[in-house]
Amino acid sequence: MHLRNIDSGDWASILLIQEECYPEIAPESLSVLQSKWQLSPQSCFVIEADKRVVGYCLAHPWTLGSPPSLEQVVSQVKQADTLYLHDIALSADAQGKGAGRAVFEKLVTLARQLSFNSISLVAVQGASSYWKKQGFVLQSIDKNLETYTADACYMVLKL
């Protein structure tokens, strides 16, 4: 497995992996996903195996306690204070091979390099138990997460 920054030729694979991994959510559009990459290309990357994209990560600077809605085009915020992890998605070909751990470790290192003291996310489709094992804690916020799944919850990892 190899991690590298996203390039423009990766988007067809990213869209297919998104569809595979999130059957409970309407797929986000290409323009929405690309807005995250355009905002912070250094924190968006793909996972390759045998020269094939088998996973991706989209993360960007954001405001703690106020996650973007699904299908929201993001742009720079005035006072970003967290690295928001929009998505780590792995195809069936990448699961159970350490790719998720490698991506997460890279994100933690990057968040620290960018002087963020937290990583935040919205867990969906039962993923909150996985993120708790990584050190994330549930955090109550005022924002309604109805654009996500019924079990969506906001979580934060303090660095």
Beta strands, then each sheet from edge to edge (+ up, - down):
strand 1: 2-5
strand 2: 44-49
strand 3: 52-62
strand 4: 82-90
strand 5: 118-123
strand 6: 137-138
strand 7: 153-158
sheet 1: 1+ 2- 3+ 4- 5- 7+ 6-
end
